[in-house]
């Protein structure tokens, strides 16, 4: 099994949050990551204003939605060109 990069996990977090605010425990289970990795990604996303973290849940910002759409297009482009497997994404 190939390890995912923090960038890849961060992109997946944004994709999950597009469906609405989520709880951290649910995201951890859904992404199959440990607390340290999840916290690291969440802290980075919050630092750049892509998400907002509250006591109850985590939600995506407008800036985060914009970034998530660009990330999705990027992944689709890699898949279409067959580069995703080569690049390790």
N, CA, C and O atoms as CSV, one atom per row, in Angstrom:
chain,resi,resn,atom,element,x,y,z
A,1,UNK,N,N,0.842,-1.182,0.000
A,1,UNK,CA,C,0.000,0.000,0.000
A,1,UNK,C,C,0.887,1.244,0.000
A,1,UNK,O,O,1.829,1.359,0.783
A,2,UNK,N,N,0.565,2.151,-0.880
A,2,UNK,CA,C,1.350,3.364,-1.004
A,2,UNK,C,C,0.884,4.406,0.008
A,2,UNK,O,O,-0.315,4.588,0.218
A,3,UNK,N,N,1.829,5.077,0.622
A,3,UNK,CA,C,1.502,6.120,1.591
A,3,UNK,C,C,1.022,7.371,0.882
A,3,UNK,O,O,1.502,7.705,-0.201
A,4,UNK,N,N,0.080,8.055,1.491
A,4,UNK,CA,C,-0.416,9.309,0.935
A,4,UNK,C,C,0.399,10.467,1.488
A,4,UNK,O,O,0.865,10.423,2.627
A,5,UNK,N,N,0.566,11.495,0.680
A,5,UNK,CA,C,1.272,12.692,1.122
A,5,UNK,C,C,0.331,13.556,1.949
A,5,UNK,O,O,-0.886,13.373,1.916
A,6,UNK,N,N,0.903,14.497,2.691
A,6,UNK,CA,C,0.079,15.421,3.468
A,6,UNK,C,C,-0.767,16.286,2.542
A,6,UNK,O,O,-1.886,16.661,2.894
A,7,UNK,N,N,-0.246,16.602,1.370
A,7,UNK,CA,C,-1.003,17.374,0.388
A,7,UNK,C,C,-2.222,16.595,-0.075
A,7,UNK,O,O,-3.316,17.149,-0.189
A,8,UNK,N,N,-2.033,15.316,-0.339
A,8,UNK,CA,C,-3.136,14.466,-0.774
A,8,UNK,C,C,-4.190,14.355,0.319
A,8,UNK,O,O,-5.384,14.460,0.038
A,9,UNK,N,N,-3.770,14.146,1.550
A,9,UNK,CA,C,-4.711,14.045,2.675
A,9,UNK,C,C,-5.440,15.369,2.866
A,9,UNK,O,O,-6.643,15.383,3.126
A,10,UNK,N,N,-4.726,16.472,2.739
A,10,UNK,CA,C,-5.358,17.793,2.870
A,10,UNK,C,C,-6.411,18.004,1.794
A,10,UNK,O,O,-7.482,18.545,2.068
A,11,UNK,N,N,-6.114,17.582,0.578
A,11,UNK,CA,C,-7.087,17.678,-0.502
A,11,UNK,C,C,-8.321,16.843,-0.220
A,11,UNK,O,O,-9.443,17.275,-0.485
A,12,UNK,N,N,-8.117,15.647,0.318
A,12,UNK,CA,C,-9.245,14.778,0.673
A,12,UNK,C,C,-10.085,15.387,1.793
A,12,UNK,O,O,-11.309,15.257,1.795
A,13,UNK,N,N,-9.436,16.044,2.735
A,13,UNK,CA,C,-10.160,16.721,3.820
A,13,UNK,C,C,-11.086,17.782,3.232
A,13,UNK,O,O,-12.254,17.875,3.608
A,14,UNK,N,N,-10.559,18.575,2.316
A,14,UNK,CA,C,-11.378,19.613,1.699
A,14,UNK,C,C,-12.550,19.012,0.926
A,14,UNK,O,O,-13.655,19.552,0.944
A,15,UNK,N,N,-12.303,17.904,0.255
A,15,UNK,CA,C,-13.386,17.239,-0.482
A,15,UNK,C,C,-14.490,16.761,0.474
A,15,UNK,O,O,-15.675,16.884,0.167
A,16,UNK,N,N,-14.097,16.222,1.621
A,16,UNK,CA,C,-15.088,15.784,2.616
A,16,UNK,C,C,-15.898,16.968,3.146
A,16,UNK,O,O,-17.106,16.865,3.360
A,17,UNK,N,N,-15.220,18.080,3.351
A,17,UNK,CA,C,-15.881,19.246,3.927
A,17,UNK,C,C,-16.798,19.959,2.942
A,17,UNK,O,O,-17.629,20.771,3.350
A,18,UNK,N,N,-16.659,19.667,1.660
A,18,UNK,CA,C,-17.562,20.261,0.666
A,18,UNK,C,C,-18.999,19.815,0.908
A,18,UNK,O,O,-19.937,20.512,0.521
A,19,UNK,N,N,-19.181,18.661,1.544
A,19,UNK,CA,C,-20.517,18.128,1.839
A,19,UNK,C,C,-21.128,18.762,3.088
A,19,UNK,O,O,-22.285,18.498,3.413
A,20,UNK,N,N,-20.366,19.588,3.783
A,20,UNK,CA,C,-20.863,20.243,4.988
A,20,UNK,C,C,-19.902,20.048,6.145
A,20,UNK,O,O,-18.956,19.267,6.044
A,21,UNK,N,N,-20.140,20.758,7.253
A,21,UNK,CA,C,-19.272,20.641,8.431
A,21,UNK,C,C,-19.183,19.196,8.912
A,21,UNK,O,O,-20.158,18.446,8.857
A,22,UNK,N,N,-18.006,18.823,9.379
A,22,UNK,CA,C,-17.762,17.453,9.845
A,22,UNK,C,C,-17.089,17.484,11.210
A,22,UNK,O,O,-16.457,18.468,11.592
A,23,UNK,N,N,-17.241,16.392,11.923
A,23,UNK,CA,C,-16.542,16.220,13.193
A,23,UNK,C,C,-15.186,15.576,12.927
A,23,UNK,O,O,-15.022,14.778,12.004
A,24,UNK,N,N,-14.231,15.943,13.754
A,24,UNK,CA,C,-12.862,15.453,13.597
A,24,UNK,C,C,-12.788,13.925,13.676
A,24,UNK,O,O,-12.086,13.301,12.881
A,25,UNK,N,N,-13.495,13.327,14.613
A,25,UNK,CA,C,-13.452,11.869,14.783
A,25,UNK,C,C,-13.945,11.153,13.530
A,25,UNK,O,O,-13.377,10.142,13.117
A,26,UNK,N,N,-15.006,11.687,12.930
A,26,UNK,CA,C,-15.543,11.072,11.714
A,26,UNK,C,C,-14.533,11.186,10.565
A,26,UNK,O,O,-14.350,10.245,9.793
A,27,UNK,N,N,-13.885,12.346,10.463
A,27,UNK,CA,C,-12.897,12.557,9.399
A,27,UNK,C,C,-11.707,11.611,9.571
A,27,UNK,O,O,-11.205,11.043,8.601
A,28,UNK,N,N,-11.271,11.455,10.805
A,28,UNK,CA,C,-10.155,10.548,11.098
A,28,UNK,C,C,-10.491,9.131,10.656
A,28,UNK,O,O,-9.672,8.460,10.028
A,29,UNK,N,N,-11.677,8.684,10.979
A,29,UNK,CA,C,-12.114,7.335,10.615
A,29,UNK,C,C,-12.263,7.207,9.099
A,29,UNK,O,O,-11.816,6.221,8.513
A,30,UNK,N,N,-12.876,8.178,8.477
A,30,UNK,CA,C,-13.130,8.136,7.034
A,30,UNK,C,C,-11.836,8.153,6.228
A,30,UNK,O,O,-11.719,7.454,5.222
A,31,UNK,N,N,-10.858,8.954,6.672
A,31,UNK,CA,C,-9.591,9.087,5.954
A,31,UNK,C,C,-8.568,8.020,6.351
A,31,UNK,O,O,-7.551,7.838,5.681
A,32,UNK,N,N,-8.856,7.319,7.454
A,32,UNK,CA,C,-7.938,6.304,7.967
A,32,UNK,C,C,-6.544,6.881,8.222
A,32,UNK,O,O,-5.539,6.391,7.706
A,33,UNK,N,N,-6.521,7.942,9.037
A,33,UNK,CA,C,-5.273,8.579,9.436
A,33,UNK,C,C,-5.219,8.657,10.952
A,33,UNK,O,O,-6.245,8.549,11.623
A,34,UNK,N,N,-4.026,8.844,11.485
A,34,UNK,CA,C,-3.887,8.986,12.932
A,34,UNK,C,C,-4.117,10.446,13.340
A,34,UNK,O,O,-4.182,11.338,12.494
A,35,UNK,N,N,-4.236,10.667,14.646
A,35,UNK,CA,C,-4.486,12.019,15.156
A,35,UNK,C,C,-3.409,13.005,14.752
A,35,UNK,O,O,-3.708,14.137,14.370
A,36,UNK,N,N,-2.168,12.587,14.833
A,36,UNK,CA,C,-1.055,13.486,14.521
A,36,UNK,C,C,-1.129,13.975,13.074
A,36,UNK,O,O,-0.982,15.167,12.805
A,37,UNK,N,N,-1.355,13.055,12.158
A,37,UNK,CA,C,-1.439,13.417,10.743
A,37,UNK,C,C,-2.636,14.315,10.481
A,37,UNK,O,O,-2.519,15.323,9.784
A,38,UNK,N,N,-3.794,13.954,11.040
A,38,UNK,CA,C,-4.990,14.760,10.832
A,38,UNK,C,C,-4.799,16.164,11.396
A,38,UNK,O,O,-5.125,17.148,10.731
A,39,UNK,N,N,-4.275,16.264,12.614
A,39,UNK,CA,C,-4.055,17.575,13.228
A,39,UNK,C,C,-3.090,18.423,12.414
A,39,UNK,O,O,-3.287,19.628,12.260
A,40,UNK,N,N,-2.063,17.796,11.903
A,40,UNK,CA,C,-1.080,18.518,11.091
A,40,UNK,C,C,-1.732,19.112,9.843
A,40,UNK,O,O,-1.503,20.274,9.508
A,41,UNK,N,N,-2.533,18.320,9.169
A,41,UNK,CA,C,-3.221,18.792,7.962
A,41,UNK,C,C,-4.249,19.870,8.301
A,41,UNK,O,O,-4.327,20.895,7.624
A,42,UNK,N,N,-5.033,19.634,9.349
A,42,UNK,CA,C,-6.043,20.610,9.741
A,42,UNK,C,C,-5.412,21.939,10.135
A,42,UNK,O,O,-5.914,22.999,9.761
A,43,UNK,N,N,-4.318,21.891,10.883
A,43,UNK,CA,C,-3.629,23.117,11.286
A,43,UNK,C,C,-3.140,23.900,10.078
A,43,UNK,O,O,-3.250,25.126,10.043
A,44,UNK,N,N,-2.603,23.200,9.094
A,44,UNK,CA,C,-2.104,23.861,7.888
A,44,UNK,C,C,-3.253,24.481,7.100
A,44,UNK,O,O,-3.155,25.622,6.649
A,45,UNK,N,N,-4.337,23.734,6.935
A,45,UNK,CA,C,-5.493,24.248,6.204
A,45,UNK,C,C,-6.090,25.474,6.905
A,45,UNK,O,O,-6.480,26.439,6.247
A,46,UNK,N,N,-6.159,25.434,8.223
A,46,UNK,CA,C,-6.686,26.567,8.995
A,46,UNK,C,C,-5.749,27.765,8.891
A,46,UNK,O,O,-6.203,28.904,8.775
A,47,UNK,N,N,-4.460,27.515,8.931
A,47,UNK,CA,C,-3.453,28.585,8.843
A,47,UNK,C,C,-3.625,29.394,7.555
A,47,UNK,O,O,-3.451,30.613,7.554
A,48,UNK,N,N,-3.963,28.718,6.476
A,48,UNK,CA,C,-4.122,29.390,5.185
A,48,UNK,C,C,-5.559,29.825,4.900
A,48,UNK,O,O,-5.869,30.276,3.797
A,49,UNK,N,N,-6.435,29.688,5.899
A,49,UNK,CA,C,-7.798,30.172,5.773
A,49,UNK,C,C,-8.702,29.318,4.902
A,49,UNK,O,O,-9.713,29.801,4.392
A,50,UNK,N,N,-8.344,28.041,4.728
A,50,UNK,CA,C,-9.152,27.153,3.899
A,50,UNK,C,C,-10.262,26.462,4.692
A,50,UNK,O,O,-11.257,26.018,4.121
A,51,UNK,N,N,-10.083,26.375,6.012
A,51,UNK,CA,C,-11.090,25.776,6.890
A,51,UNK,C,C,-11.185,26.597,8.175
A,51,UNK,O,O,-10.307,27.400,8.490
A,52,UNK,N,N,-12.270,26.372,8.902
A,52,UNK,CA,C,-12.458,26.970,10.225
A,52,UNK,C,C,-12.709,25.819,11.186
A,52,UNK,O,O,-13.559,24.962,10.944
A,53,UNK,N,N,-11.958,25.812,12.278
A,53,UNK,CA,C,-12.088,24.758,13.281
A,53,UNK,C,C,-12.746,25.337,14.521
A,53,UNK,O,O,-12.268,26.322,15.084
A,54,UNK,N,N,-13.850,24.722,14.946
A,54,UNK,CA,C,-14.509,25.127,16.184
A,54,UNK,C,C,-14.488,23.939,17.150
A,54,UNK,O,O,-13.962,22.876,16.821
A,55,UNK,N,N,-15.052,24.119,18.320
A,55,UNK,CA,C,-15.103,23.035,19.303
A,55,UNK,C,C,-15.965,21.872,18.822
A,55,UNK,O,O,-15.693,20.720,19.161
A,56,UNK,N,N,-16.981,22.157,18.051
A,56,UNK,CA,C,-17.948,21.140,17.645
A,56,UNK,C,C,-17.652,20.493,16.296
A,56,UNK,O,O,-17.876,19.295,16.120
A,57,UNK,N,N,-17.150,21.279,15.344
A,57,UNK,CA,C,-16.948,20.737,14.007
A,57,UNK,C,C,-15.924,21.549,13.215
A,57,UNK,O,O,-15.397,22.558,13.686
A,58,UNK,N,N,-15.664,21.078,12.009
A,58,UNK,CA,C,-14.729,21.728,11.096
A,58,UNK,C,C,-15.501,22.033,9.822
A,58,UNK,O,O,-16.223,21.177,9.310
A,59,UNK,N,N,-15.351,23.249,9.311
A,59,UNK,CA,C,-16.045,23.574,8.075
A,59,UNK,C,C,-15.123,24.287,7.099
A,59,UNK,O,O,-14.139,24.919,7.484
A,60,UNK,N,N,-15.468,24.167,5.835
A,60,UNK,CA,C,-14.673,24.743,4.761
A,60,UNK,C,C,-15.085,26.201,4.543
A,60,UNK,O,O,-16.247,26.559,4.736
A,61,UNK,N,N,-14.134,27.032,4.144
A,61,UNK,CA,C,-14.403,28.431,3.836
A,61,UNK,C,C,-14.596,28.579,2.325
A,61,UNK,O,O,-14.409,27.625,1.571
A,62,UNK,N,N,-14.972,29.787,1.893
A,62,UNK,CA,C,-15.090,30.052,0.453
A,62,UNK,C,C,-13.748,29.831,-0.239
A,62,UNK,O,O,-13.682,29.255,-1.325
A,63,UNK,N,N,-12.696,30.292,0.399
A,63,UNK,CA,C,-11.349,30.091,-0.147
A,63,UNK,C,C,-11.046,28.593,-0.242
A,63,UNK,O,O,-10.441,28.144,-1.216
A,64,UNK,N,N,-11.457,27.833,0.749
A,64,UNK,CA,C,-11.252,26.392,0.748
A,64,UNK,C,C,-12.024,25.707,-0.365
A,64,UNK,O,O,-11.514,24.780,-0.995
A,65,UNK,N,N,-13.256,26.159,-0.616
A,65,UNK,CA,C,-14.059,25.613,-1.714
A,65,UNK,C,C,-13.378,25.858,-3.056
A,65,UNK,O,O,-13.337,24.981,-3.919
A,66,UNK,N,N,-12.851,27.055,-3.212
A,66,UNK,CA,C,-12.137,27.402,-4.443
A,66,UNK,C,C,-10.925,26.481,-4.628
A,66,UNK,O,O,-10.705,25.938,-5.710
A,67,UNK,N,N,-10.153,26.318,-3.567
A,67,UNK,CA,C,-8.968,25.464,-3.626
A,67,UNK,C,C,-9.357,24.009,-3.882
A,67,UNK,O,O,-8.689,23.323,-4.656
A,68,UNK,N,N,-10.427,23.529,-3.245
A,68,UNK,CA,C,-10.880,22.143,-3.428
A,68,UNK,C,C,-11.246,21.882,-4.890
A,68,UNK,O,O,-10.937,20.818,-5.426
A,69,UNK,N,N,-11.898,22.839,-5.530
A,69,UNK,CA,C,-12.261,22.681,-6.939
A,69,UNK,C,C,-11.028,22.627,-7.830
A,69,UNK,O,O,-10.980,21.839,-8.774
A,70,UNK,N,N,-10.038,23.451,-7.540
A,70,UNK,CA,C,-8.789,23.428,-8.306
A,70,UNK,C,C,-8.070,22.099,-8.084
A,70,UNK,O,O,-7.555,21.506,-9.031
A,71,UNK,N,N,-8.035,21.632,-6.843
A,71,UNK,CA,C,-7.386,20.356,-6.527
A,71,UNK,C,C,-8.066,19.208,-7.268
A,71,UNK,O,O,-7.395,18.327,-7.805
A,72,UNK,N,N,-9.397,19.219,-7.296
A,72,UNK,CA,C,-10.153,18.169,-7.989
A,72,UNK,C,C,-9.824,18.172,-9.486
A,72,UNK,O,O,-9.628,17.110,-10.077
A,73,UNK,N,N,-9.764,19.346,-10.093
A,73,UNK,CA,C,-9.416,19.447,-11.510
A,73,UNK,C,C,-7.998,18.937,-11.759
A,73,UNK,O,O,-7.741,18.274,-12.764
A,74,UNK,N,N,-7.092,19.241,-10.857
A,74,UNK,CA,C,-5.708,18.791,-10.971
A,74,UNK,C,C,-5.627,17.266,-10.955
A,74,UNK,O,O,-4.941,16.671,-11.786
A,75,UNK,N,N,-6.317,16.643,-10.025
A,75,UNK,CA,C,-6.323,15.178,-9.922
A,75,UNK,C,C,-6.953,14.557,-11.162
A,75,UNK,O,O,-6.457,13.555,-11.678
A,76,UNK,N,N,-8.037,15.144,-11.639
A,76,UNK,CA,C,-8.679,14.632,-12.856
A,76,UNK,C,C,-7.742,14.740,-14.057
A,76,UNK,O,O,-7.693,13.840,-14.896
A,77,UNK,N,N,-7.011,15.828,-14.136
A,77,UNK,CA,C,-6.058,16.004,-15.226
A,77,UNK,C,C,-4.956,14.944,-15.166
A,77,UNK,O,O,-4.574,14.384,-16.193
A,78,UNK,N,N,-4.453,14.673,-13.972
A,78,UNK,CA,C,-3.430,13.639,-13.817
A,78,UNK,C,C,-3.974,12.268,-14.192
A,78,UNK,O,O,-3.295,11.490,-14.863
A,79,UNK,N,N,-5.194,11.970,-13.761
A,79,UNK,CA,C,-5.818,10.687,-14.084
A,79,UNK,C,C,-6.018,10.543,-15.591
A,79,UNK,O,O,-5.766,9.481,-16.161
A,80,UNK,N,N,-6.465,11.604,-16.217
A,80,UNK,CA,C,-6.740,11.582,-17.651
A,80,UNK,C,C,-5.464,11.336,-18.455
A,80,UNK,O,O,-5.490,10.648,-19.476
A,81,UNK,N,N,-4.370,11.891,-17.998
A,81,UNK,CA,C,-3.105,11.757,-18.712
A,81,UNK,C,C,-2.291,10.550,-18.265
A,81,UNK,O,O,-1.198,10.314,-18.778
A,82,UNK,N,N,-2.817,9.785,-17.311
A,82,UNK,CA,C,-2.122,8.590,-16.849
A,82,UNK,C,C,-0.890,8.876,-16.006
A,82,UNK,O,O,-0.071,7.982,-15.792
A,83,UNK,N,N,-0.744,10.093,-15.527
A,83,UNK,CA,C,0.441,10.481,-14.767
A,83,UNK,C,C,0.320,10.225,-13.275
A,83,UNK,O,O,1.323,10.261,-12.562
A,84,UNK,N,N,-0.862,9.974,-12.799
A,84,UNK,CA,C,-1.061,9.855,-11.348
A,84,UNK,C,C,-0.247,8.696,-10.775
A,84,UNK,O,O,0.390,8.862,-9.735
A,85,UNK,N,N,-0.248,7.561,-11.402
A,85,UNK,CA,C,0.495,6.398,-10.900
A,85,UNK,C,C,1.999,6.647,-10.967
A,85,UNK,O,O,2.734,6.254,-10.061
A,86,UNK,N,N,2.456,7.293,-12.027
A,86,UNK,CA,C,3.884,7.551,-12.195
A,86,UNK,C,C,4.415,8.520,-11.143
A,86,UNK,O,O,5.520,8.349,-10.629
A,87,UNK,N,N,3.614,9.540,-10.830
A,87,UNK,CA,C,4.056,10.578,-9.922
A,87,UNK,C,C,3.891,10.203,-8.462
A,87,UNK,O,O,4.391,10.907,-7.584
A,88,UNK,N,N,3.202,9.113,-8.186
A,88,UNK,CA,C,3.028,8.681,-6.801
A,88,UNK,C,C,1.921,9.397,-6.074
A,88,UNK,O,O,1.919,9.439,-4.843
A,89,UNK,N,N,0.973,9.965,-6.804
A,89,UNK,CA,C,-0.127,10.660,-6.156
A,89,UNK,C,C,-1.236,9.734,-5.830
A,89,UNK,O,O,-2.250,10.157,-5.276
